[in-house]
Amino acid sequence: MTRELILFAGLHKTGTTSIQETARQHGGALRRAGYWYPVFNDEGEEIANHTRLVNLMFKQAPHLVGLGNQFVWSEPVDTGLERQTLRNKVAMALRDAPRAVLVAEGVSVLQPEELAQLHDWLAGQGWTVRVICHVRHLSSWLNSIVSQRVTAGIRLPIAGVIDEFLRHAGGVVRPRVEALRAAFPQTEFHSHESAVRHAHGPVGFFLETIGFQPGPRFRFVRANEGRSDAATRALSLLNERFGLFHLSGEKNAERFDGARTIAMLYGLPGRKFTLRPAEAAPLMPMLRAENEWLRDTLGPQFHDGSLETAFIDQPVEWRAEALNQFAAALARMPEPVRAWMTAHLDRLGVPEAQRGRFL
């Protein structure tokens, strides 16, 4: 019997969380139509994001994070036995599936040798693999990925994310595309901009691509809509002194972990985050070269025609609601953290007439 495994391999920030959550909530409907979307249980926690599984199964050093694996996230462990055990569990969970769907955006940042192992393991399980990858215009993708890396996970300042691309990633999008094509030559690349124009956004576009037809009661989930400019810049400033990692890659002993307070900063309203020209400038030669490469390699729909004008030197938008929320967050911070933030209100673009209320 021919068995097909559909692997959505990213890229990051192309609607993957929305696809995962939609598939999780409608697992029954998908299965009745012949599409198995496995949700795994780990100590009572449901895992619908298959990146975590793929990393544990194939990433050689899952305790390392960062675009170049330059940060130590946890203590290293001998993962050989755990890796094989998990592979066996996943194989057993999918053994009766004629068609399975995995959504793991992290596949796009695996190293070439890790991708080769993934390819060989899937082939050894008897799967015919269909890899799908969405590629977003470089300027909007960069704005989105910078904001995500500032406000989640390893919590870097904006300059730290730019530094990652310059020193550790070997490029922006091109290395990811090349690595996928090397391991899975038949990878299908689709324009994220085309996916967004679908009546049901990237989720609907993906489901249509794989041939699934949702019923009238099907609910399309929208997740991770992106942080505002105010939120990203406030978190970036916080991360400079109290984030999880310094730029050197060492853990920050002064880390501030007030989850509720940070959540208040996450939710600061306003227009979406956009890099300023001076912030994007170190990456512009790389972006221009990759933009031409994407056009010549994948097609004109992948070329970002607004790259030269996408990064705007504009002040942070501070609405009354955002100022009130920022004040409430500051009031909850320990004194050293609050002192650091209020000492740099000018860098956050807080209107001068409003700064007195925070001091």
Secondary structure by P-SEA (a helix, b strand, c coil): cbbbbbbbccccccaaaaaaaaaaaaaaaaaaacccbbbbbccccccccaaaaaaaacccccccccccccccccccccaaaaaaaaaaaaaaaaccccbbbbbccccccccaaaaaaaaaaaaaaccbbbbbbbbccaaaaaaaaaaaaacccccccaaaaaaaaacccccccaaaaaaaaaacccbbbbbaaaaaaccccaaaaaaaaacccccccbbbbbccccccaaaaaaaaaaaccccccccccccccccccaaaaaaaaaacccccccccccccccaaaaaaaaaaaaaacccccccccccccccccccccccaaaaaaaaaaaaaccaaaaaaaaacccccccccccccccc
